[in-house]
Amino acid sequence: MLKTSGRGFEALLFLVTLLWGTTFVAQSVAMDDLPPFSYVFARFLVSGVILLCVTLCRDGLRKLRKQPPIPCDRRQTLLGGTITGAALFAASIVQQMGLVTTTVGEASFINTFYIILVPVAGVFFGIKATGRLWIGVLISLAGLYLISVEQGLHVSTGNAYVFLGAILFTVQILVIDHFSQNADLMWYAVIEFFVIAILSFLLSLLFEQATWQQYRAALIPILYAGIVSGAFCYTMQNVCQKHLDPTLASLIMGTEAVFATISGYLILHETLSLRKLIGCGLVLIAVAIVLTSGKKVLTVEGE
């Protein structure tokens, strides 16, 4: 069943997307001082601790006011938070690895590909795509080719990692859509963040040997990503997706590429070649084709 929404949740998700776009800069800067697993561990540990404190305060205040607990399915909250955390962990890791060797602008536009992947994945759950959506898919593929494929049909390692991240973000979006309806969204996010932090910490012990000096050097991007992107944005994503159709949510979140590219230009002074700019333009055109359609781009079987 497709969901509808009010403008408030759409506007909130646009704000979340803008903040995510600026977080690409923080991620890129952090790679100068800290390896990927260690950075992902630190940022989501910050997110988890902050949101845990907020959630405990919320529950404590409800008890003091003798208000009943927030109705929720505890099993869905635990299971959904765990699976979402595992998916976001994998997506964050491969995206972070990609940012080591690619630019903020390229990474953000390739990451936008999940806009198309979400409704395409819906086809396998009985939701049919219209011709307009498939046109968007083909245009996006052309844009992705121009962004990622170098001369001699060599795909850069960094861009390949980011594309894999887009696939994993698609999984995360669909998992949230499935589990968020009856979950306590704040505890859902707390579980999600600590799953990511634990998995990242274990892998950092196995493959990295980050020092306290490295963590201190990357403190500002850790705190920015942990507080803004994590504790606020990912929690609000869960809230918005409870009221938005996943396809609409993915389309709104796709504007992250624009904000990330502007941030990369203004802060990191990054530029893109003409070939890659054309590729980025094609991806945005594909998004606009789907987003500005006056008709449904998805229909449930039987409608």
C-alpha positions as a Markdown table, in Angstrom:
| # | Residue | x | y | z |
|---|---|---|---|---|
| 1 | Met | 0.0 | 0.0 | 0.0 |
| 2 | Leu | 1.4 | 3.4 | -1.0 |
| 3 | Lys | 1.4 | 6.1 | 1.6 |
| 4 | Thr | 0.6 | 9.8 | 1.3 |
| 5 | Ser | 1.9 | 12.6 | 3.4 |
| 6 | Gly | 1.6 | 16.2 | 4.4 |
| 7 | Arg | 4.0 | 18.9 | 3.3 |
| 8 | Gly | 5.5 | 19.1 | 6.8 |
| 9 | Phe | 7.2 | 15.8 | 6.5 |
| 10 | Glu | 8.4 | 16.5 | 3.0 |
| 11 | Ala | 9.9 | 19.9 | 4.1 |
| 12 | Leu | 11.6 | 18.2 | 7.1 |
| 13 | Leu | 13.1 | 15.6 | 4.9 |
| 14 | Phe | 14.4 | 18.3 | 2.6 |
| 15 | Leu | 16.1 | 19.9 | 5.6 |
| 16 | Val | 17.6 | 16.5 | 6.5 |
| 17 | Thr | 18.9 | 16.1 | 3.0 |
| 18 | Leu | 20.5 | 19.6 | 3.0 |
| 19 | Leu | 22.4 | 18.7 | 6.2 |
| 20 | Trp | 23.4 | 15.3 | 4.7 |
| 21 | Gly | 24.9 | 17.1 | 1.7 |
| 22 | Thr | 27.2 | 19.2 | 3.9 |
| 23 | Thr | 28.2 | 16.0 | 5.8 |
| 24 | Phe | 30.0 | 14.8 | 2.7 |
| 25 | Val | 32.5 | 17.5 | 3.3 |
| 26 | Ala | 33.0 | 16.4 | 6.9 |
| 27 | Gln | 33.5 | 12.8 | 5.8 |
| 28 | Ser | 36.0 | 13.8 | 3.1 |
| 29 | Val | 38.0 | 16.0 | 5.6 |
| 30 | Ala | 38.0 | 13.3 | 8.2 |
| 31 | Met | 39.8 | 10.9 | 5.8 |
| 32 | Asp | 42.9 | 13.2 | 6.1 |
| 33 | Asp | 43.3 | 12.1 | 9.7 |
| 34 | Leu | 41.4 | 8.9 | 10.4 |
| 35 | Pro | 40.8 | 5.6 | 8.5 |
| 36 | Pro | 37.3 | 4.6 | 7.4 |
| 37 | Phe | 36.3 | 2.0 | 10.1 |
| 38 | Ser | 37.5 | 4.2 | 12.9 |
| 39 | Tyr | 35.7 | 7.3 | 11.6 |
| 40 | Val | 32.4 | 5.4 | 11.2 |
| 41 | Phe | 32.8 | 4.0 | 14.7 |
| 42 | Ala | 33.4 | 7.4 | 16.2 |
| 43 | Arg | 30.6 | 9.3 | 14.5 |
| 44 | Phe | 27.9 | 6.7 | 15.2 |
| 45 | Leu | 29.1 | 6.2 | 18.8 |
| 46 | Val | 28.5 | 10.0 | 19.3 |
| 47 | Ser | 25.1 | 9.6 | 17.6 |
| 48 | Gly | 24.1 | 6.7 | 19.7 |
| 49 | Val | 25.2 | 8.2 | 23.1 |
| 50 | Ile | 23.4 | 11.5 | 22.4 |
| 51 | Leu | 20.2 | 9.9 | 21.3 |
| 52 | Leu | 20.3 | 7.3 | 24.1 |
| 53 | Cys | 20.4 | 10.2 | 26.6 |
| 54 | Val | 17.6 | 12.0 | 24.9 |
| 55 | Thr | 15.4 | 8.9 | 24.7 |
| 56 | Leu | 16.0 | 8.0 | 28.4 |
| 57 | Cys | 15.1 | 11.6 | 29.4 |
| 58 | Arg | 11.9 | 11.3 | 27.2 |
| 59 | Asp | 10.9 | 8.1 | 28.9 |
| 60 | Gly | 11.8 | 9.4 | 32.3 |
| 61 | Leu | 9.6 | 12.5 | 31.8 |
| 62 | Arg | 6.7 | 10.4 | 30.7 |
| 63 | Lys | 7.0 | 8.3 | 33.9 |
| 64 | Leu | 7.1 | 11.5 | 36.1 |
| 65 | Arg | 4.0 | 12.8 | 34.3 |
| 66 | Lys | 2.4 | 9.4 | 34.7 |
| 67 | Gln | 1.9 | 9.1 | 31.0 |
| 68 | Pro | 1.7 | 5.6 | 29.5 |
| 69 | Pro | 4.7 | 4.2 | 27.5 |
| 70 | Ile | 4.7 | 5.0 | 23.8 |
| 71 | Pro | 2.8 | 2.2 | 22.1 |
| 72 | Cys | 5.1 | 0.2 | 19.9 |
| 73 | Asp | 6.0 | -3.3 | 18.8 |
| 74 | Arg | 9.2 | -4.0 | 20.7 |
| 75 | Arg | 10.1 | -6.9 | 18.4 |
| 76 | Gln | 9.8 | -4.7 | 15.3 |
| 77 | Thr | 11.8 | -2.0 | 17.1 |
| 78 | Leu | 14.6 | -4.3 | 18.0 |
| 79 | Leu | 14.7 | -6.3 | 14.7 |
| 80 | Gly | 14.2 | -3.3 | 12.5 |
| 81 | Gly | 16.8 | -1.2 | 14.3 |
| 82 | Thr | 19.3 | -4.1 | 14.1 |
| 83 | Ile | 18.8 | -4.8 | 10.4 |
| 84 | Thr | 18.7 | -1.1 | 9.5 |
| 85 | Gly | 21.9 | -0.6 | 11.5 |
| 86 | Ala | 23.6 | -3.5 | 9.6 |
| 87 | Ala | 22.5 | -2.1 | 6.2 |
| 88 | Leu | 23.6 | 1.5 | 7.1 |
| 89 | Phe | 26.9 | 0.2 | 8.5 |
| 90 | Ala | 27.7 | -1.5 | 5.2 |
| 91 | Ala | 26.6 | 1.5 | 3.2 |
| 92 | Ser | 28.6 | 3.9 | 5.3 |
| 93 | Ile | 31.7 | 1.9 | 5.2 |
| 94 | Val | 31.9 | 1.4 | 1.5 |
| 95 | Gln | 30.9 | 5.1 | 0.9 |
| 96 | Gln | 33.6 | 6.2 | 3.3 |
| 97 | Met | 36.2 | 3.9 | 1.5 |
| 98 | Gly | 35.1 | 5.5 | -1.8 |
| 99 | Leu | 35.6 | 9.0 | -0.5 |
| 100 | Val | 39.3 | 8.2 | 0.0 |
| 101 | Thr | 39.9 | 8.3 | -3.7 |
| 102 | Thr | 37.0 | 10.2 | -5.2 |
| 103 | Thr | 35.6 | 13.8 | -4.9 |
| 104 | Val | 32.6 | 14.9 | -2.8 |
| 105 | Gly | 30.8 | 16.0 | -6.0 |
| 106 | Glu | 31.3 | 12.7 | -7.8 |
| 107 | Ala | 30.4 | 10.6 | -4.7 |
| 108 | Ser | 27.3 | 12.5 | -4.0 |
| 109 | Phe | 25.9 | 12.2 | -7.6 |
| 110 | Ile | 26.7 | 8.5 | -7.8 |
| 111 | Asn | 25.0 | 8.0 | -4.4 |
| 112 | Thr | 21.9 | 9.7 | -5.9 |
| 113 | Phe | 21.4 | 6.5 | -7.9 |
| 114 | Tyr | 19.4 | 5.0 | -5.1 |
| 115 | Ile | 16.5 | 7.3 | -6.2 |
| 116 | Ile | 16.0 | 4.9 | -9.1 |
| 117 | Leu | 17.0 | 1.7 | -7.3 |
| 118 | Val | 14.2 | 2.1 | -4.6 |
| 119 | Pro | 11.3 | 2.0 | -7.0 |
| 120 | Val | 13.0 | -0.6 | -9.2 |
| 121 | Ala | 13.3 | -2.8 | -6.1 |
| 122 | Gly | 9.7 | -2.2 | -5.4 |
| 123 | Val | 8.8 | -4.1 | -8.6 |
| 124 | Phe | 9.9 | -7.3 | -6.9 |
| 125 | Phe | 7.3 | -6.5 | -4.1 |
| 126 | Gly | 4.4 | -6.2 | -6.5 |
| 127 | Ile | 4.7 | -2.5 | -7.3 |
| 128 | Lys | 4.8 | -1.8 | -11.0 |
| 129 | Ala | 6.9 | 0.9 | -12.5 |
| 130 | Thr | 5.6 | 3.1 | -15.4 |
| 131 | Gly | 7.4 | 3.9 | -18.6 |
| 132 | Arg | 8.5 | 7.3 | -17.2 |
| 133 | Leu | 10.4 | 5.6 | -14.4 |
| 134 | Trp | 12.3 | 3.3 | -16.8 |
| 135 | Ile | 13.2 | 6.3 | -18.9 |
| 136 | Gly | 14.7 | 7.8 | -15.7 |
| 137 | Val | 16.6 | 4.6 | -15.1 |
| 138 | Leu | 18.2 | 4.7 | -18.6 |
| 139 | Ile | 19.1 | 8.4 | -18.3 |
| 140 | Ser | 20.6 | 7.8 | -14.9 |
| 141 | Leu | 22.7 | 4.9 | -16.2 |
| 142 | Ala | 24.1 | 7.1 | -18.9 |
| 143 | Gly | 24.9 | 9.8 | -16.4 |
| 144 | Leu | 26.5 | 7.2 | -14.0 |
| 145 | Tyr | 28.7 | 6.0 | -16.9 |
| 146 | Leu | 30.0 | 9.5 | -17.7 |
| 147 | Ile | 30.7 | 10.1 | -14.0 |
| 148 | Ser | 32.4 | 6.8 | -13.1 |
| 149 | Val | 33.9 | 5.3 | -16.2 |
| 150 | Glu | 37.3 | 6.6 | -17.2 |
| 151 | Gln | 39.1 | 6.2 | -20.5 |
| 152 | Gly | 39.7 | 2.6 | -21.5 |
| 153 | Leu | 36.4 | 1.5 | -19.7 |
| 154 | His | 38.2 | 1.6 | -16.3 |
| 155 | Val | 35.8 | 2.3 | -13.4 |
| 156 | Ser | 37.6 | 4.1 | -10.6 |
| 157 | Thr | 37.7 | 2.1 | -7.4 |
| 158 | Gly | 36.4 | 5.0 | -5.3 |
| 159 | Asn | 33.3 | 5.5 | -7.5 |
| 160 | Ala | 32.7 | 1.7 | -7.6 |
| 161 | Tyr | 32.6 | 1.7 | -3.8 |
| 162 | Val | 30.1 | 4.7 | -3.7 |
| 163 | Phe | 27.8 | 2.9 | -6.2 |
| 164 | Leu | 27.8 | -0.2 | -4.0 |
| 165 | Gly | 26.9 | 2.2 | -1.1 |
| 166 | Ala | 23.9 | 3.4 | -3.1 |
| 167 | Ile | 22.7 | -0.2 | -3.4 |
| 168 | Leu | 23.0 | -0.6 | 0.3 |
| 169 | Phe | 21.3 | 2.7 | 1.1 |
| 170 | Thr | 18.4 | 1.3 | -1.0 |
| 171 | Val | 18.2 | -1.7 | 1.3 |
| 172 | Gln | 18.2 | 0.6 | 4.3 |
| 173 | Ile | 15.4 | 2.7 | 2.9 |
| 174 | Leu | 13.2 | -0.3 | 2.2 |
| 175 | Val | 13.9 | -1.9 | 5.6 |
| 176 | Ile | 12.9 | 1.4 | 7.4 |
| 177 | Asp | 9.7 | 1.5 | 5.3 |
| 178 | His | 8.9 | -2.1 | 6.4 |
| 179 | Phe | 9.7 | -1.9 | 10.1 |
| 180 | Ser | 9.0 | 1.8 | 11.1 |
| 181 | Gln | 5.2 | 1.7 | 11.2 |
| 182 | Asn | 4.8 | 0.1 | 14.6 |
| 183 | Ala | 8.2 | 0.8 | 16.1 |
| 184 | Asp | 9.4 | 3.3 | 18.7 |
| 185 | Leu | 11.4 | 5.4 | 16.3 |
| 186 | Met | 13.8 | 6.9 | 18.9 |
| 187 | Trp | 14.8 | 3.5 | 20.4 |
| 188 | Tyr | 14.8 | 2.2 | 16.8 |
| 189 | Ala | 17.5 | 4.8 | 16.0 |
| 190 | Val | 19.4 | 4.1 | 19.2 |
| 191 | Ile | 19.7 | 0.4 | 18.3 |
| 192 | Glu | 20.6 | 1.3 | 14.7 |
| 193 | Phe | 23.5 | 3.6 | 15.8 |
| 194 | Phe | 25.0 | 1.2 | 18.3 |
| 195 | Val | 24.9 | -1.7 | 15.9 |
| 196 | Ile | 26.9 | 0.5 | 13.4 |
| 197 | Ala | 29.3 | 1.6 | 16.2 |
| 198 | Ile | 29.9 | -2.0 | 17.4 |
| 199 | Leu | 30.5 | -3.4 | 13.9 |
| 200 | Ser | 32.8 | -0.6 | 13.0 |
| 201 | Phe | 34.8 | -0.8 | 16.2 |
| 202 | Leu | 35.3 | -4.6 | 15.7 |
| 203 | Leu | 36.6 | -4.1 | 12.1 |
| 204 | Ser | 38.8 | -1.1 | 13.2 |
| 205 | Leu | 40.5 | -3.4 | 15.7 |
| 206 | Leu | 41.1 | -6.0 | 12.9 |
| 207 | Phe | 42.2 | -3.8 | 10.1 |
| 208 | Glu | 43.2 | -0.4 | 11.6 |
| 209 | Gln | 45.2 | 1.0 | 14.4 |
| 210 | Ala | 44.0 | 4.5 | 14.9 |
| 211 | Thr | 45.6 | 6.5 | 17.7 |
| 212 | Trp | 44.0 | 9.0 | 20.1 |
| 213 | Gln | 45.9 | 11.7 | 18.2 |
| 214 | Gln | 44.1 | 10.8 | 15.0 |
| 215 | Tyr | 40.7 | 10.8 | 16.7 |
| 216 | Arg | 41.5 | 14.2 | 18.2 |
| 217 | Ala | 42.6 | 15.6 | 14.8 |
| 218 | Ala | 39.3 | 14.5 | 13.3 |
| 219 | Leu | 37.2 | 15.6 | 16.2 |
| 220 | Ile | 35.3 | 18.4 | 14.4 |
| 221 | Pro | 34.1 | 16.2 | 11.5 |
| 222 | Ile | 33.3 | 13.4 | 14.0 |
| 223 | Leu | 31.1 | 15.7 | 16.1 |
| 224 | Tyr | 29.4 | 17.3 | 13.1 |
| 225 | Ala | 28.6 | 14.0 | 11.5 |
| 226 | Gly | 27.7 | 12.4 | 14.8 |
| 227 | Ile | 25.4 | 15.1 | 16.0 |
| 228 | Val | 23.9 | 16.6 | 12.8 |
| 229 | Ser | 24.0 | 13.8 | 10.3 |
| 230 | Gly | 23.5 | 11.0 | 12.9 |
| 231 | Ala | 21.5 | 11.9 | 16.0 |
| 232 | Phe | 19.3 | 14.4 | 14.1 |
| 233 | Cys | 19.1 | 13.5 | 10.5 |
| 234 | Tyr | 18.9 | 9.7 | 10.6 |
| 235 | Thr | 16.4 | 9.9 | 13.4 |
| 236 | Met | 14.3 | 12.3 | 11.4 |
| 237 | Gln | 14.6 | 10.1 | 8.3 |
| 238 | Asn | 12.9 | 7.3 | 10.3 |
| 239 | Val | 10.2 | 9.7 | 11.4 |
| 240 | Cys | 9.6 | 11.0 | 7.9 |
| 241 | Gln | 9.6 | 7.6 | 6.3 |
| 242 | Lys | 6.8 | 6.5 | 8.6 |
| 243 | His | 4.6 | 9.0 | 6.8 |
| 244 | Leu | 6.1 | 9.1 | 3.3 |
| 245 | Asp | 6.1 | 6.6 | 0.5 |
| 246 | Pro | 9.6 | 5.2 | 0.1 |
| 247 | Thr | 9.8 | 6.3 | -3.5 |
| 248 | Leu | 8.9 | 9.9 | -2.6 |
| 249 | Ala | 11.4 | 9.8 | 0.3 |
| 250 | Ser | 14.2 | 8.6 | -2.0 |
| 251 | Leu | 13.5 | 11.3 | -4.6 |
| 252 | Ile | 13.6 | 14.0 | -1.9 |
| 253 | Met | 16.8 | 12.6 | -0.5 |
| 254 | Gly | 18.3 | 12.6 | -4.0 |
| 255 | Thr | 18.7 | 16.4 | -3.8 |
| 256 | Glu | 21.6 | 15.6 | -1.4 |
| 257 | Ala | 23.8 | 15.5 | -4.4 |
| 258 | Val | 23.2 | 19.2 | -5.2 |
| 259 | Phe | 23.9 | 20.3 | -1.6 |
| 260 | Ala | 27.0 | 18.1 | -1.4 |
| 261 | Thr | 28.4 | 19.5 | -4.7 |
| 262 | Ile | 27.8 | 23.1 | -3.7 |
| 263 | Ser | 29.5 | 22.3 | -0.3 |
| 264 | Gly | 32.4 | 20.7 | -2.0 |
| 265 | Tyr | 32.9 | 23.7 | -4.3 |
| 266 | Leu | 32.5 | 26.3 | -1.6 |
| 267 | Ile | 34.5 | 24.6 | 1.2 |
| 268 | Leu | 36.9 | 22.2 | -0.5 |
| 269 | His | 37.3 | 24.1 | -3.8 |
| 270 | Glu | 36.6 | 21.0 | -5.8 |
| 271 | Thr | 35.8 | 21.1 | -9.5 |
| 272 | Leu | 34.4 | 18.6 | -12.0 |
| 273 | Ser | 35.4 | 18.0 | -15.6 |
| 274 | Leu | 32.9 | 18.8 | -18.4 |
| 275 | Arg | 32.4 | 15.1 | -19.0 |
| 276 | Lys | 31.5 | 14.5 | -15.3 |
| 277 | Leu | 29.3 | 17.7 | -15.2 |
| 278 | Ile | 27.3 | 16.3 | -18.1 |
| 279 | Gly | 27.0 | 13.0 | -16.3 |
| 280 | Cys | 25.8 | 14.8 | -13.1 |
| 281 | Gly | 23.3 | 16.8 | -15.2 |
| 282 | Leu | 21.9 | 13.6 | -16.7 |
| 283 | Val | 21.4 | 12.1 | -13.2 |
| 284 | Leu | 19.5 | 15.3 | -12.1 |
| 285 | Ile | 17.4 | 15.2 | -15.3 |
| 286 | Ala | 16.5 | 11.6 | -14.5 |
| 287 | Val | 15.4 | 12.6 | -11.0 |
| 288 | Ala | 13.4 | 15.6 | -12.4 |
| 289 | Ile | 11.6 | 13.3 | -14.9 |
| 290 | Val | 10.4 | 11.1 | -12.1 |
| 291 | Leu | 9.7 | 13.8 | -9.5 |
| 292 | Thr | 7.8 | 16.2 | -11.7 |
| 293 | Ser | 5.5 | 13.5 | -13.2 |
| 294 | Gly | 1.9 | 14.4 | -12.9 |
| 295 | Lys | 1.0 | 10.8 | -12.7 |
| 296 | Lys | 2.0 | 7.9 | -10.5 |
| 297 | Val | 5.3 | 6.4 | -11.3 |
| 298 | Leu | 4.4 | 3.3 | -9.3 |
| 299 | Thr | 1.2 | 1.4 | -9.0 |
| 300 | Val | 0.3 | -1.5 | -6.7 |
| 301 | Glu | -0.8 | -4.7 | -8.5 |
| 302 | Gly | -4.5 | -4.8 | -8.6 |
| 303 | Glu | -5.1 | -1.1 | -8.8 |
